[in-house]
Amino acid sequence: MVDIKEKFSRHTYSYWTLRKAVGWIGLLLPFVLMLGGLIIFHGKLIEGSISYYYHTGMGDVFVGALCAVALFLFFYSGFDKWDDWAGNLAGLFAIGVAWFPTTKSGPEDWVGIIHLTCAVLFFLILASFSFFLFTKTAKDKGPTKQKKKRNVIYRICGLVMVASLIAIVIFMAIRDDNSKFPFVFLGETIALVAFGISWLTKGEAIYPDKK
């Protein structure tokens, strides 16, 4: 007969593993797109934005990564219904980013506007996960020393994601069309790295509670 505690423990570790997998996807995606586009398809090392890789040979990787993250977010279960709703919305916006590509050139068309809207809302929800949801602790027990350390990481990651998003919006509002500096790509990369670190921490890859 299967021991209930052992079965529950296996399921818990599997869930942590999925969280870490989501974290690794976010952390590595910009660099995989860069290197894949350069080495496999002989394109530019850095495109104008991460979303622009949809229009390159790495488009399938970009869409596949977002769909994988979205699938997990749809099935994500947190402390309460607000966590569940946040996961569902983040998954929906991730699908929107993947299925409605950024405008390839020129002024944004309606598809590009949907893409930008979904991208902004996606990052805002991810930031709220880090700053508000991941920092929660079960009511029947206080936070451990390791949990307090993880909470610091969550809040820093949430702030970094919001700051990156604000910087991108300001840059797009005042940018010089002749500028070749990939500021949007850089801002998105920083936000995704923060997202990845946050989810790796949530999967207890960083400051895990001792067994």
C-alpha contacts under 8 A as a table, 3 or more apart, distances in Angstrom:
res1	aa1	res2	aa2	distance
2	V	6	E	7.54
2	V	7	K	7.02
3	D	6	E	5.26
3	D	7	K	6.23
4	I	7	K	5.08
4	I	8	F	6.05
5	K	8	F	5.09
5	K	9	S	6.02
6	E	9	S	5.01
6	E	10	R	6.22
7	K	10	R	5.15
7	K	11	H	6.35
8	F	11	H	5.15
8	F	12	T	6.17
9	S	12	T	5.02
9	S	13	Y	6.21
10	R	13	Y	5.22
10	R	14	S	6.13
11	H	14	S	5.01
11	H	15	Y	6.21
12	T	15	Y	5.12
12	T	16	W	6.33
13	Y	16	W	5.01
13	Y	17	T	6.11
14	S	17	T	4.95
14	S	18	L	6.32
15	Y	18	L	5.10
15	Y	19	R	6.35
15	Y	203	G	7.81
16	W	19	R	5.04
16	W	20	K	6.24
16	W	202	K	7.49
16	W	203	G	4.34
16	W	204	E	7.02
17	T	20	K	5.05
17	T	21	A	6.12
17	T	203	G	6.39
18	L	21	A	4.89
18	L	22	V	6.27
18	L	72	F	7.74
18	L	203	G	7.66
19	R	22	V	5.19
19	R	23	G	6.27
19	R	199	W	5.83
19	R	200	L	6.50
19	R	202	K	6.75
19	R	203	G	5.04
20	K	23	G	4.87
20	K	24	W	6.17
20	K	199	W	6.07
20	K	200	L	4.56
20	K	201	T	7.73
20	K	202	K	7.53
20	K	203	G	5.07
20	K	204	E	7.94
20	K	205	A	7.08
21	A	24	W	5.12
21	A	25	I	6.25
21	A	200	L	7.75
22	V	25	I	5.13
22	V	26	G	6.39
22	V	69	V	5.99
22	V	72	F	7.77
22	V	196	G	7.10
22	V	199	W	6.72
22	V	200	L	7.74
23	G	26	G	5.28
23	G	27	L	6.07
23	G	195	F	6.80
23	G	196	G	3.80
23	G	197	I	6.23
23	G	198	S	7.09
23	G	199	W	4.64
23	G	200	L	4.90
24	W	27	L	4.95
24	W	28	L	5.85
24	W	196	G	5.83
24	W	200	L	7.12
25	I	28	L	5.44
25	I	29	L	5.64
25	I	65	A	6.74
25	I	69	V	7.74
25	I	196	G	7.08
26	G	29	L	5.53
26	G	30	P	7.90
26	G	192	L	5.25
26	G	193	V	6.31
26	G	195	F	6.32
26	G	196	G	4.72
27	L	30	P	7.40
27	L	192	L	5.87
27	L	193	V	4.50
27	L	194	A	7.58
27	L	195	F	7.18
27	L	196	G	4.51
27	L	197	I	7.00
28	L	31	F	5.48
28	L	32	V	6.02
28	L	193	V	7.69
29	L	32	V	5.15
29	L	33	L	6.10
29	L	62	F	7.67
29	L	65	A	7.54
30	P	33	L	5.25
30	P	34	M	6.19
30	P	50	I	6.63
30	P	189	T	5.99
30	P	192	L	7.89
31	F	34	M	5.00
31	F	35	L	6.07
32	V	35	L	5.33
32	V	36	G	5.71
33	L	36	G	5.19
33	L	37	G	5.83
33	L	50	I	7.87
33	L	53	Y	7.06
33	L	58	M	6.21
33	L	61	V	7.53
33	L	62	F	7.38
34	M	37	G	5.35
34	M	38	L	6.23
34	M	44	K	7.94
34	M	45	L	5.43
34	M	46	I	5.91
34	M	47	E	7.94
35	L	38	L	5.12
35	L	39	I	5.78
35	L	40	I	7.83
35	L	45	L	6.86
36	G	39	I	5.34
36	G	40	I	5.27
36	G	41	F	6.89
36	G	58	M	6.73
37	G	40	I	5.83
37	G	41	F	5.08
37	G	42	H	6.16
37	G	43	G	5.29
37	G	44	K	6.83
37	G	45	L	6.79
37	G	56	T	7.28
37	G	57	G	6.58
37	G	58	M	6.03
38	L	41	F	5.81
38	L	42	H	4.52
38	L	43	G	4.79
38	L	44	K	5.77
38	L	45	L	5.26
39	I	42	H	5.47
39	I	43	G	7.74
41	F	57	G	6.20
44	K	47	E	6.42
46	I	49	S	7.90
46	I	182	P	7.25
46	I	185	F	7.62
47	E	50	I	6.88
47	E	52	Y	6.49
47	E	53	Y	6.92
47	E	182	P	7.07
47	E	185	F	7.08
48	G	52	Y	6.56
48	G	182	P	5.22
48	G	183	F	7.69
48	G	184	V	6.54
48	G	185	F	5.83
49	S	52	Y	5.30
49	S	53	Y	7.40
49	S	182	P	7.03
49	S	184	V	5.39
49	S	185	F	4.07
49	S	186	L	7.87
49	S	188	E	7.38
50	I	53	Y	5.72
50	I	185	F	5.57
50	I	188	E	6.90
50	I	189	T	7.70
51	S	54	Y	5.88
51	S	62	F	7.77
51	S	101	P	7.16
51	S	102	T	6.22
52	Y	55	H	5.75
52	Y	56	T	7.38
52	Y	101	P	7.94
52	Y	102	T	6.47
52	Y	104	K	7.06
53	Y	56	T	5.01
53	Y	57	G	7.50
53	Y	58	M	5.92
53	Y	59	G	5.52
53	Y	62	F	6.86
54	Y	57	G	7.71
54	Y	58	M	6.59
54	Y	59	G	3.83
54	Y	60	D	7.24
54	Y	62	F	6.29
54	Y	63	V	7.29
54	Y	101	P	6.68
54	Y	102	T	7.86
55	H	58	M	7.77
55	H	59	G	5.95
55	H	104	K	7.05
56	T	59	G	5.52
57	G	60	D	7.43
58	M	61	V	5.31
58	M	62	F	6.36
59	G	62	F	5.07
59	G	63	V	6.21
60	D	63	V	5.19
60	D	64	G	5.82
61	V	64	G	5.05
61	V	65	A	5.97
62	F	65	A	5.41
62	F	66	L	6.43
62	F	98	A	7.43
63	V	66	L	5.28
63	V	67	C	6.13
63	V	98	A	5.00
63	V	99	W	7.47
64	G	67	C	5.12
64	G	68	A	6.11
65	A	68	A	5.14
65	A	69	V	6.33
66	L	69	V	5.14
66	L	70	A	6.04
66	L	94	A	5.89
66	L	95	I	6.78
66	L	97	V	7.79
66	L	98	A	6.17
67	C	70	A	4.88
67	C	71	L	6.04
67	C	94	A	6.99
67	C	95	I	6.11
67	C	98	A	7.12
68	A	71	L	5.20
68	A	72	F	6.53
69	V	72	F	5.34
69	V	73	L	6.25
69	V	91	G	7.16
69	V	94	A	7.48
70	A	73	L	5.03
70	A	74	F	6.17
70	A	90	A	7.15
70	A	91	G	3.98
70	A	92	L	6.86
70	A	94	A	5.63
70	A	95	I	6.35
71	L	74	F	5.25
71	L	75	F	6.68
71	L	91	G	6.66
72	F	75	F	5.27
72	F	76	Y	5.90
72	F	91	G	7.72
73	L	76	Y	4.78
73	L	87	G	4.79
73	L	88	N	6.08
73	L	90	A	6.69
73	L	91	G	5.10
74	F	87	G	5.83
74	F	88	N	4.76
74	F	91	G	5.55
74	F	92	L	7.92
75	F	87	G	7.66
75	F	88	N	7.73
76	Y	84	D	6.45
76	Y	87	G	5.96
76	Y	88	N	7.85
77	S	80	D	7.86
77	S	83	D	6.82
77	S	84	D	5.54
77	S	87	G	7.79
78	G	81	K	7.59
78	G	83	D	4.99
78	G	84	D	6.06
79	F	82	W	7.98
79	F	83	D	6.25
79	F	136	K	7.85
79	F	138	A	7.92
80	D	83	D	5.51
80	D	84	D	6.68
81	K	84	D	4.92
81	K	85	W	6.09
82	W	85	W	5.08
82	W	86	A	6.02
83	D	86	A	5.10
83	D	87	G	6.16
83	D	129	F	7.97
83	D	133	L	6.77
84	D	87	G	5.10
84	D	88	N	6.23
85	W	88	N	5.04
85	W	89	L	6.12
86	A	89	L	5.18
86	A	90	A	6.04
86	A	125	I	6.74
86	A	129	F	7.77
87	G	90	A	5.14
87	G	91	G	6.07
88	N	91	G	5.10
88	N	92	L	6.15
89	L	92	L	4.98
89	L	93	F	6.19
89	L	122	F	7.96
89	L	125	I	7.92
90	A	93	F	5.17
90	A	94	A	6.07
90	A	121	L	7.70
90	A	122	F	5.34
90	A	125	I	6.12
90	A	126	L	7.13
91	G	94	A	5.03
91	G	95	I	6.30
92	L	95	I	5.19
92	L	96	G	6.31
93	F	96	G	4.75
93	F	97	V	6.21
93	F	118	C	4.85
93	F	119	A	6.83
93	F	121	L	6.85
93	F	122	F	5.40
94	A	97	V	5.12
94	A	98	A	6.33
94	A	118	C	7.03
94	A	119	A	7.27
94	A	122	F	6.26
95	I	98	A	5.05
95	I	99	W	5.91
96	G	99	W	5.27
96	G	100	F	5.62
96	G	114	I	7.34
96	G	115	H	6.28
96	G	118	C	5.73
96	G	119	A	7.86
97	V	100	F	5.64
97	V	101	P	6.53
97	V	114	I	7.92
97	V	115	H	5.03
97	V	116	L	7.52
97	V	118	C	5.70
97	V	119	A	5.78
98	A	101	P	6.35
98	A	115	H	7.98
100	F	111	V	5.61
100	F	112	G	6.79
100	F	114	I	6.62
100	F	115	H	5.28
101	P	111	V	6.68
101	P	112	G	6.15
101	P	115	H	5.94
102	T	108	E	7.78
102	T	111	V	7.03
102	T	112	G	4.47
102	T	113	I	7.77
102	T	115	H	5.74
102	T	116	L	7.20
103	T	106	G	7.32
103	T	107	P	7.53
103	T	108	E	5.55
103	T	109	D	6.48
103	T	111	V	7.16
103	T	112	G	4.82
105	S	108	E	7.86
108	E	111	V	7.67
108	E	112	G	5.20
108	E	113	I	6.12
109	D	112	G	5.18
109	D	113	I	6.25
110	W	113	I	4.99
110	W	114	I	6.30
111	V	114	I	5.19
111	V	115	H	6.22
112	G	115	H	4.87
112	G	116	L	6.18
113	I	116	L	5.15
113	I	117	T	6.12
114	I	117	T	5.12
114	I	118	C	6.06
115	H	118	C	5.24
115	H	119	A	6.08
116	L	119	A	5.03
116	L	120	V	6.17
117	T	120	V	5.32
117	T	121	L	6.25
118	C	121	L	5.21
118	C	122	F	5.83
119	A	122	F	5.02
119	A	123	F	6.26
120	V	123	F	5.39
120	V	124	L	6.23
120	V	165	L	7.36
121	L	124	L	5.01
121	L	125	I	6.14
122	F	125	I	5.36
122	F	126	L	6.25
123	F	126	L	4.99
123	F	127	A	6.11
123	F	161	M	6.91
123	F	162	V	7.63
123	F	165	L	7.58
123	F	191	A	7.81
124	L	127	A	5.05
124	L	128	S	6.25
124	L	161	M	7.69
124	L	162	V	6.76
125	I	128	S	4.92
125	I	129	F	6.18
126	L	129	F	5.01
126	L	130	S	6.49
126	L	158	G	7.55
126	L	195	F	6.94
127	A	130	S	5.18
127	A	131	F	6.11
127	A	157	C	7.31
127	A	158	G	4.27
127	A	159	L	7.13
127	A	161	M	5.89
127	A	162	V	6.52
127	A	195	F	7.65
128	S	131	F	5.08
128	S	132	F	5.39
128	S	133	L	6.71
128	S	158	G	6.64
129	F	132	F	5.71
129	F	133	L	4.75
129	F	134	F	5.81
129	F	158	G	7.68
130	S	133	L	6.16
130	S	134	F	5.28
130	S	135	T	7.10
130	S	154	Y	4.71
130	S	155	R	6.04
130	S	157	C	6.57
130	S	158	G	5.08
130	S	195	F	7.96
130	S	198	S	6.36
131	F	134	F	6.68
131	F	135	T	6.55
131	F	154	Y	5.76
131	F	155	R	4.62
131	F	156	I	7.89
131	F	157	C	7.69
131	F	158	G	5.12
131	F	159	L	7.56
132	F	135	T	5.80
132	F	136	K	7.07
133	L	136	K	5.62
134	F	151	N	7.32
134	F	154	Y	6.79
134	F	202	K	7.06
135	T	150	R	7.92
135	T	151	N	5.19
135	T	154	Y	6.91
135	T	155	R	7.92
137	T	141	K	7.31
137	T	142	G	6.63
137	T	143	P	6.06
138	A	141	K	5.74
138	A	142	G	7.12
139	K	142	G	7.16
143	P	146	Q	7.86
143	P	147	K	5.49
143	P	148	K	6.20
144	T	147	K	4.96
144	T	148	K	6.29
144	T	209	D	7.58
145	K	148	K	5.20
145	K	149	K	6.47
146	Q	149	K	5.07
146	Q	150	R	6.21
146	Q	207	Y	5.51
146	Q	208	P	6.44
146	Q	209	D	5.87
147	K	150	R	4.90
147	K	151	N	6.06
147	K	207	Y	7.54
147	K	208	P	7.89
147	K	209	D	7.32
148	K	151	N	5.02
148	K	152	V	6.57
149	K	152	V	5.29
149	K	153	I	6.71
149	K	207	Y	7.02
150	R	153	I	5.09
150	R	154	Y	6.20
150	R	201	T	6.55
150	R	202	K	7.77
150	R	206	I	7.47
150	R	207	Y	6.43
151	N	154	Y	4.95
151	N	155	R	6.20
152	V	155	R	5.31
152	V	156	I	6.21
153	I	156	I	5.16
153	I	157	C	6.07
153	I	198	S	6.85
153	I	201	T	7.73
154	Y	157	C	5.18
154	Y	158	G	6.13
154	Y	198	S	5.53
154	Y	201	T	7.83
155	R	158	G	5.03
155	R	159	L	6.18
156	I	159	L	5.18
156	I	160	V	6.11
157	C	160	V	5.04
157	C	161	M	6.19
157	C	194	A	4.85
157	C	195	F	6.58
157	C	197	I	7.37
157	C	198	S	6.12
158	G	161	M	5.24
158	G	162	V	6.38
158	G	194	A	7.44
158	G	195	F	7.80
159	L	162	V	5.20
159	L	163	A	5.98
160	V	163	A	5.06
160	V	164	S	5.98
160	V	190	I	7.65
160	V	191	A	6.51
160	V	194	A	6.61
161	M	164	S	5.17
161	M	165	L	6.21
161	M	190	I	7.43
161	M	191	A	4.54
161	M	192	L	7.69
161	M	194	A	6.44
161	M	195	F	7.29
162	V	165	L	5.09
162	V	166	I	6.19
162	V	191	A	7.90
163	A	166	I	5.14
163	A	167	A	6.10
164	S	167	A	5.08
164	S	168	I	6.19
164	S	187	G	5.19
164	S	188	E	6.98
164	S	190	I	6.89
164	S	191	A	5.95
165	L	168	I	5.15
165	L	169	V	6.30
165	L	187	G	7.06
165	L	188	E	7.58
165	L	191	A	7.53
166	I	169	V	5.14
166	I	170	I	6.21
167	A	170	I	5.17
167	A	171	F	6.06
167	A	187	G	7.25
168	I	171	F	5.07
168	I	172	M	6.12
168	I	183	F	7.34
168	I	184	V	5.73
168	I	187	G	6.22
168	I	188	E	7.99
169	V	172	M	5.22
169	V	173	A	6.26
170	I	173	A	5.13
170	I	174	I	6.37
171	F	174	I	5.34
171	F	175	R	5.27
171	F	183	F	7.62
171	F	184	V	7.83
172	M	175	R	5.26
175	R	179	S	7.48
176	D	179	S	5.39
182	P	185	F	5.39
182	P	186	L	6.28
183	F	186	L	5.02
183	F	187	G	6.10
184	V	187	G	5.11
184	V	188	E	6.07
185	F	188	E	5.16
185	F	189	T	6.00
186	L	189	T	5.07
186	L	190	I	6.25
187	G	190	I	5.23
187	G	191	A	6.27
188	E	191	A	5.05
188	E	192	L	6.09
189	T	192	L	5.10
189	T	193	V	6.06
190	I	193	V	5.13
190	I	194	A	6.20
191	A	194	A	5.12
191	A	195	F	6.15
192	L	195	F	4.84
192	L	196	G	6.02
193	V	196	G	4.98
193	V	197	I	6.15
194	A	197	I	5.18
194	A	198	S	6.11
195	F	198	S	5.14
195	F	199	W	6.33
196	G	199	W	5.29
196	G	200	L	6.05
197	I	200	L	5.06
197	I	201	T	6.04
198	S	201	T	5.15
198	S	202	K	6.22
199	W	202	K	4.77
199	W	203	G	6.15
200	L	203	G	5.03
200	L	204	E	6.44
200	L	205	A	5.45
200	L	206	I	6.77
201	T	204	E	4.85
201	T	205	A	5.37
201	T	206	I	4.77
201	T	207	Y	7.15
201	T	208	P	7.94
202	K	205	A	7.44
202	K	206	I	7.94
203	G	206	I	7.84
204	E	207	Y	6.22
204	E	208	P	4.52
204	E	209	D	7.45
205	A	208	P	6.29
